[in-house]
Amino acid sequence: MKNVIVILVDAFRPDHLSMFGYQKETDKHLKVLAKDNILFRNHFSTSNATAPSLASLFTGKYPNHHGVLHQLPYNQDEEFTNFEKAQAEFWLPSFLRDKGYETIGVDWLGMWFQKGFTHYDEIMPGETPKNPNAPFTSTKEMTDLAIHRIKNSTKPFFLFMHLWDTHFPYPHIEYTGESKDVQATLDSIKDEKQREYMRRRIENKGLYTFSQMIEKYDLAIETVNNHIKRLQEFLMESGKWDDTIFLFLGDHATSIGEHGIYFSHSGLFDISLRVPFIMKIPGINSKDISQYTQHTDILPTILDYLGLDTGLKFDGKSMRPLFENGTPIREEMFFFDGLCKDIRAVRTKNKKLIFANDNFCHLCKGGHHAQIEEYDLEKDPDETTNVYQGESELQPLMDTIK
């Protein structure tokens, strides 16, 4: 039985990694890991929020099918009811535990996400967080715990780690910028709701300029890079690396000013949905994949390479054909806004259609989309010009998730 490791990095953008063309090398070790294994250049979440995207990873379903459409605490009561039914039908940690795995969760979300885990915590037993003022635990402490759990495991293990250091305002990252002119930064934000939202987020955080925020974000990525290296070295030294399926990816991405959204992941633009993804499968040679894949495809792929058949139908597809002969596994992707009331989207290679039935954003209290938007991604990859003119060839696909 192969071990399985899934490492989810919060608010993780590919364009801040040198392997995706970034001018700074924030990913020295990750770049080597990608070169030796499978790098996905066009991998997308199912949602711009953690709870729906994580649920898609462990159920293989889109949010409209597994039930969790929104990020906590913005869920409707029926979402929990629907998710309980989907989780009862299939939930990866529970399934692997029943197959004899020791299931290890290193995260703080808890609630129904901890179902099926033998262990689910974020710091070493008996210890307290090193930074009690931070809302989440540091990557270092989480990596320490993961190594501890693996060392003490006597079975094949499934490890899920959710790393939060890349989540604004990066409280575990030591950095002090020179400028203290926060008012100039706020004044540069034209939208009143976004300006007030940012004021609340950066108050007393030691961040005064956008360049300081970006610098701290990059340092957070470097921190994650360094501890992934440490975890991999432990796995290699302990003889477990060669027999482990290893996945490293973002839950969703984040905007740092694009579309007038500042250091948040609101809206269904690619900037909040496209994430880095590196995968290692024993016996599969290194690959650089540009075809489109999505979170829903990960579960069927894991089960395929573990040789486990559930007899169930998932929204995603195994990526085995993609690895073996380059055959694309999907032509379209669907997205659900977990931060706004009711926004959904469908995307193909060259086009995206977004329906905002109610675009109220729970975070900034503003709105980020017109009622209907369509983008020509071939001519306008940054999604700056809405070309919708009353009809769209993507309408039939959108109708399947309305």
C-alpha positions as CSV (number, residue, x, y, z in Angstrom):
1,M,0.0,0.0,0.0
2,K,1.4,3.4,-1.0
3,N,1.4,6.3,1.4
4,V,-0.5,9.4,0.3
5,I,0.4,13.0,1.2
6,V,-1.7,16.0,0.2
7,I,-0.3,19.4,1.1
8,L,-2.7,22.3,0.6
9,V,-1.3,25.9,0.6
10,D,-3.7,28.7,1.2
11,A,-4.1,31.6,-1.2
12,F,-1.3,30.3,-3.4
13,R,-0.6,32.0,-6.8
14,P,1.5,30.4,-9.5
15,D,2.8,33.7,-10.9
16,H,4.8,34.2,-7.7
17,L,7.0,31.1,-8.4
18,S,10.0,31.3,-10.6
19,M,9.0,28.1,-12.4
20,F,6.0,30.1,-13.7
21,G,8.2,33.1,-14.7
22,Y,8.4,35.1,-11.5
23,Q,11.5,37.3,-11.3
24,K,12.3,36.2,-7.8
25,E,13.2,32.6,-6.8
26,T,10.8,32.0,-4.0
27,D,10.6,28.3,-4.9
28,K,14.2,27.0,-5.1
29,H,13.3,23.6,-3.8
30,L,9.8,23.4,-5.2
31,K,11.3,24.0,-8.7
32,V,13.5,20.9,-8.3
33,L,10.5,18.9,-7.0
34,A,8.5,20.0,-10.0
35,K,11.2,19.2,-12.5
36,D,11.6,15.7,-11.1
37,N,7.9,14.9,-11.0
38,I,4.6,16.2,-12.6
39,L,4.1,20.0,-12.9
40,F,0.6,21.2,-13.8
41,R,0.6,24.6,-15.4
42,N,-3.2,25.1,-15.8
43,H,-4.7,23.6,-12.7
44,F,-7.8,25.3,-11.2
45,S,-9.7,25.1,-7.9
46,T,-13.5,24.6,-8.0
47,S,-14.0,27.7,-5.8
48,N,-12.3,30.8,-4.6
49,A,-12.7,29.8,-1.0
50,T,-11.2,27.1,1.2
51,A,-14.2,25.2,2.5
52,P,-15.8,24.4,-1.0
53,S,-12.4,23.7,-2.6
54,L,-11.3,21.3,0.2
55,A,-14.6,19.5,0.1
56,S,-14.1,19.0,-3.7
57,L,-10.7,17.5,-3.1
58,F,-12.0,14.8,-0.7
59,T,-15.3,14.1,-2.5
60,G,-14.3,14.4,-6.2
61,K,-17.4,16.6,-6.7
62,Y,-18.3,20.2,-7.5
63,P,-19.7,22.4,-4.7
64,N,-23.2,22.2,-6.2
65,H,-23.0,18.4,-5.7
66,H,-21.2,18.0,-2.4
67,G,-23.2,20.9,-0.8
68,V,-20.6,23.3,0.6
69,L,-21.1,26.3,-1.7
70,H,-19.7,29.0,0.6
71,Q,-16.9,29.7,3.0
72,L,-17.6,29.6,6.7
73,P,-19.4,31.4,8.2
74,Y,-21.5,32.4,5.2
75,N,-23.1,29.0,4.6
76,Q,-26.9,28.4,4.5
77,D,-28.3,25.6,6.7
78,E,-29.1,23.4,3.8
79,E,-25.4,23.3,2.8
80,F,-24.5,21.4,5.9
81,T,-27.4,19.0,5.4
82,N,-26.4,18.4,1.8
83,F,-22.7,18.0,2.7
84,E,-23.5,15.4,5.4
85,K,-25.2,13.3,2.7
86,A,-22.3,13.7,0.3
87,Q,-19.7,13.0,3.0
88,A,-21.6,9.9,4.1
89,E,-21.5,8.6,0.5
90,F,-17.7,9.2,0.1
91,W,-15.1,11.1,2.1
92,L,-11.4,10.3,1.2
93,P,-10.0,10.3,4.8
94,S,-12.8,7.9,6.0
95,F,-12.4,5.7,3.0
96,L,-8.7,5.3,3.4
97,R,-9.0,4.8,7.2
98,D,-11.4,1.9,6.5
99,K,-8.8,0.5,4.1
100,G,-6.2,0.3,6.8
101,Y,-4.5,3.6,6.6
102,E,-3.5,5.8,9.5
103,T,-5.1,9.1,8.6
104,I,-3.3,12.2,9.8
105,G,-4.7,15.8,9.5
106,V,-2.5,18.8,10.3
107,D,-4.8,21.7,10.2
108,W,-7.0,23.9,12.4
109,L,-10.3,24.0,10.5
110,G,-11.8,21.0,12.4
111,M,-15.6,20.7,12.3
112,W,-16.8,18.2,9.7
113,F,-13.5,18.4,7.8
114,Q,-11.8,16.3,10.6
115,K,-14.1,13.3,10.0
116,G,-12.2,10.1,9.2
117,F,-8.9,11.3,10.6
118,T,-7.1,9.2,13.2
119,H,-5.3,12.3,14.3
120,Y,-6.4,15.9,13.5
121,D,-4.5,18.8,15.1
122,E,-2.0,21.5,14.3
123,I,0.7,21.5,17.0
124,M,2.7,18.9,18.8
125,P,0.9,17.2,21.7
126,G,1.2,19.1,24.9
127,E,2.5,22.3,23.2
128,T,0.9,25.7,22.7
129,P,1.2,27.8,19.5
130,K,4.5,29.8,19.3
131,N,2.5,32.9,18.3
132,P,-0.8,33.0,20.3
133,N,-1.9,36.2,18.5
134,A,-1.9,34.4,15.1
135,P,-5.2,32.9,13.9
136,F,-3.3,29.8,12.6
137,T,-0.2,27.8,13.2
138,S,3.1,28.3,11.5
139,T,4.4,26.1,8.7
140,K,7.3,25.1,10.9
141,E,5.1,23.9,13.7
142,M,2.9,22.0,11.3
143,T,5.8,20.4,9.6
144,D,7.2,19.4,13.0
145,L,3.9,17.7,13.8
146,A,3.6,16.0,10.4
147,I,7.1,14.5,10.8
148,H,6.3,13.4,14.4
149,R,3.1,11.7,13.3
150,I,4.8,9.8,10.4
151,K,7.6,8.7,12.7
152,N,5.1,7.2,15.0
153,S,2.9,5.6,12.4
154,T,2.9,1.8,12.2
155,K,0.7,1.6,9.1
156,P,0.6,3.1,5.6
157,F,-0.5,6.7,6.2
158,F,-2.6,9.4,4.6
159,L,-1.3,12.8,5.5
160,F,-3.2,16.0,4.9
161,M,-1.5,19.3,5.7
162,H,-3.1,22.7,5.2
163,L,-0.4,25.4,5.3
164,W,-1.6,29.0,6.1
165,D,1.5,31.2,6.2
166,T,0.6,32.5,2.7
167,H,-2.7,33.8,4.0
168,F,-2.8,37.6,4.5
169,P,-1.5,39.2,6.7
170,Y,1.2,36.5,7.1
171,P,1.6,36.8,10.9
172,H,4.4,34.3,11.2
173,I,6.7,35.9,8.6
174,E,9.3,38.3,10.0
175,Y,9.5,41.4,7.9
176,T,9.7,45.1,8.5
177,G,9.3,47.6,5.7
178,E,10.8,51.1,5.8
179,S,7.8,53.2,4.8
180,K,5.0,53.8,7.3
181,D,2.7,55.9,5.1
182,V,-0.3,53.7,5.2
183,Q,-2.7,56.6,4.3
184,A,-1.1,57.0,0.9
185,T,-1.7,53.3,0.2
186,L,-5.4,53.5,1.3
187,D,-5.9,56.7,-0.7
188,S,-4.7,54.9,-3.9
189,I,-7.7,52.5,-3.6
190,K,-10.5,54.1,-5.5
191,D,-13.4,52.0,-4.4
192,E,-14.7,53.1,-1.0
193,K,-15.8,49.6,0.2
194,Q,-12.4,48.1,-0.8
195,R,-10.6,50.9,0.9
196,E,-12.4,50.4,4.1
197,Y,-12.0,46.6,3.9
198,M,-8.2,47.1,3.5
199,R,-8.1,49.6,6.3
200,R,-9.6,47.0,8.7
201,R,-7.2,44.3,7.4
202,I,-3.9,46.1,7.7
203,E,-4.7,48.0,10.9
204,N,-1.8,47.3,13.4
205,K,-0.3,44.7,11.2
206,G,2.9,46.5,10.3
207,L,2.1,46.6,6.6
208,Y,1.9,50.1,5.1
209,T,2.5,49.7,1.3
210,F,1.5,47.2,-1.4
211,S,5.1,46.5,-2.0
212,Q,5.6,45.5,1.6
213,M,2.6,43.2,1.4
214,I,3.9,41.6,-1.7
215,E,7.4,41.2,-0.2
216,K,5.9,39.5,2.8
217,Y,3.8,37.2,0.7
218,D,6.9,36.2,-1.3
219,L,8.8,35.5,2.0
220,A,5.8,33.3,3.1
221,I,6.2,31.3,-0.1
222,E,9.9,30.9,0.6
223,T,9.1,29.7,4.1
224,V,6.7,27.0,2.7
225,N,9.4,26.1,0.2
226,N,12.0,25.5,2.9
227,H,9.8,23.3,5.1
228,I,8.6,21.2,2.1
229,K,12.3,20.6,1.5
230,R,12.7,19.5,5.1
231,L,9.7,17.2,4.9
232,Q,10.9,15.6,1.7
233,E,14.4,15.1,3.1
234,F,12.8,13.3,6.2
235,L,10.8,11.1,3.9
236,M,13.8,10.2,1.8
237,E,16.0,9.5,4.8
238,S,13.3,7.3,6.4
239,G,12.9,5.3,3.2
240,K,9.3,6.4,2.6
241,W,9.6,8.8,-0.3
242,D,9.8,6.2,-3.1
243,D,6.5,4.6,-2.0
244,T,4.5,7.8,-1.5
245,I,2.0,9.6,-3.7
246,F,2.8,13.2,-3.0
247,L,0.6,16.2,-3.9
248,F,1.4,19.9,-3.3
249,L,-1.1,22.5,-4.5
250,G,-3.1,25.6,-3.6
251,D,-6.7,25.5,-2.3
252,H,-7.4,28.7,-4.3
253,A,-5.3,31.7,-5.3
254,T,-5.6,35.4,-4.5
255,S,-5.8,38.8,-6.0
256,I,-3.2,41.4,-4.9
257,G,-4.9,44.3,-6.6
258,E,-6.2,42.9,-9.9
259,H,-9.8,43.7,-10.7
260,G,-9.8,46.2,-7.8
261,I,-9.6,43.3,-5.3
262,Y,-6.8,43.8,-2.7
263,F,-5.1,40.8,-1.1
264,S,-8.3,38.8,-1.1
265,H,-9.7,36.0,-3.3
266,S,-13.2,37.4,-4.1
267,G,-14.6,37.0,-7.6
268,L,-14.4,34.2,-10.1
269,F,-11.5,35.6,-12.1
270,D,-8.6,33.2,-13.0
271,I,-6.4,35.2,-10.6
272,S,-8.3,33.7,-7.7
273,L,-8.8,30.2,-9.2
274,R,-5.6,29.0,-10.9
275,V,-3.2,27.4,-8.5
276,P,0.3,25.7,-8.6
277,F,0.1,21.9,-8.5
278,I,3.0,19.4,-8.3
279,M,2.3,15.7,-8.1
280,K,4.6,12.7,-7.5
281,I,3.3,9.2,-8.4
282,P,5.7,6.3,-7.9
283,G,6.6,4.9,-11.3
284,I,5.5,8.0,-13.3
285,N,8.3,9.9,-15.0
286,S,8.6,13.7,-14.8
287,K,6.1,15.7,-16.9
288,D,5.2,19.3,-17.6
289,I,1.5,19.4,-18.3
290,S,-0.3,22.3,-19.8
291,Q,-3.8,20.7,-20.3
292,Y,-6.5,21.8,-18.0
293,T,-7.2,20.0,-14.7
294,Q,-9.3,20.8,-11.7
295,H,-9.6,19.8,-8.0
296,T,-12.3,17.3,-8.8
297,D,-9.8,15.3,-10.8
298,I,-7.5,14.7,-7.9
299,L,-9.5,12.1,-6.0
300,P,-10.2,9.8,-9.0
301,T,-6.5,10.0,-9.8
302,I,-5.4,9.0,-6.3
303,L,-7.8,6.1,-6.2
304,D,-6.8,4.9,-9.7
305,Y,-3.1,4.7,-8.7
306,L,-3.9,3.1,-5.4
307,G,-5.9,0.4,-7.3
308,L,-9.0,1.1,-5.3
309,D,-12.4,1.0,-6.9
310,T,-15.4,2.6,-5.1
311,G,-18.0,1.9,-7.7
312,L,-19.1,5.5,-7.4
313,K,-19.4,8.2,-10.0
314,F,-17.4,11.4,-9.4
315,D,-17.5,14.8,-11.2
316,G,-13.7,14.5,-11.8
317,K,-11.8,12.1,-13.9
318,S,-8.5,10.2,-13.4
319,M,-5.5,11.9,-14.9
320,R,-4.0,8.6,-16.0
321,P,-4.7,9.1,-19.7
322,L,-3.1,12.5,-19.4
323,F,0.1,11.0,-17.9
324,E,0.3,8.0,-20.2
325,N,-0.4,9.5,-23.6
326,G,-1.2,13.2,-23.2
327,T,-5.0,12.8,-23.7
328,P,-6.9,15.7,-22.3
329,I,-9.4,14.7,-19.7
330,R,-11.7,17.8,-19.7
331,E,-12.9,20.5,-22.1
332,E,-14.6,22.7,-19.5
333,M,-14.4,23.6,-15.8
334,F,-17.0,25.0,-13.4
335,F,-16.5,27.4,-10.6
336,F,-18.6,28.5,-7.6
337,D,-18.0,31.7,-5.6
338,G,-17.7,30.9,-2.0
339,L,-17.5,34.5,-0.8
340,C,-20.4,36.1,-2.6
341,K,-24.0,35.1,-2.4
342,D,-24.6,33.5,-5.8
343,I,-22.0,33.6,-8.5
344,R,-21.1,30.7,-10.8
345,A,-19.0,30.4,-13.9
346,V,-18.0,28.0,-16.7
347,R,-14.7,28.1,-18.4
348,T,-13.3,26.5,-21.6
349,K,-9.8,27.0,-23.0
350,N,-10.6,30.3,-24.7
351,K,-13.8,31.6,-23.0
352,K,-15.4,32.1,-19.6
353,L,-19.0,32.9,-18.8
354,I,-19.9,34.3,-15.3
355,F,-23.5,34.6,-13.9
356,A,-23.8,36.8,-10.9
357,N,-27.4,36.2,-9.7
358,D,-26.4,38.0,-6.4
359,N,-22.9,39.5,-6.4
360,F,-22.9,40.8,-2.8
361,C,-19.4,40.0,-1.3
362,H,-19.5,38.9,2.4
363,L,-15.9,40.1,2.9
364,C,-15.8,43.6,1.5
365,K,-19.5,44.2,1.3
366,G,-19.2,45.3,-2.3
367,G,-19.5,43.5,-5.6
368,H,-17.0,42.2,-8.2
369,H,-19.0,41.1,-11.2
370,A,-21.7,42.5,-13.5
371,Q,-24.9,40.3,-13.7
372,I,-23.5,38.5,-16.7
373,E,-19.8,38.6,-17.9
374,E,-18.1,36.8,-20.7
375,Y,-14.4,36.9,-21.5
376,D,-12.4,36.0,-24.6
377,L,-9.4,34.4,-22.8
378,E,-7.4,34.1,-26.0
379,K,-7.4,37.8,-26.7
380,D,-7.9,38.9,-23.1
381,P,-6.3,36.5,-20.6
382,D,-6.5,39.0,-17.8
383,E,-10.2,39.3,-18.1
384,T,-10.5,43.0,-18.4
385,T,-13.1,43.4,-21.1
386,N,-16.7,42.0,-20.8
387,V,-17.7,40.9,-24.3
388,Y,-21.1,39.5,-23.4
389,Q,-23.8,40.8,-25.9
390,G,-26.9,39.0,-24.9
391,E,-26.0,35.4,-25.8
392,S,-23.2,33.0,-25.4
393,E,-22.2,29.6,-26.8
394,L,-21.3,28.6,-23.2
395,Q,-25.0,29.1,-22.1
396,P,-25.8,25.4,-22.3
397,L,-22.9,24.5,-20.0
398,M,-23.9,27.2,-17.6
399,D,-27.5,25.9,-17.5
400,T,-26.1,22.6,-16.1
401,I,-25.0,24.4,-12.8
402,K,-27.7,27.1,-12.5
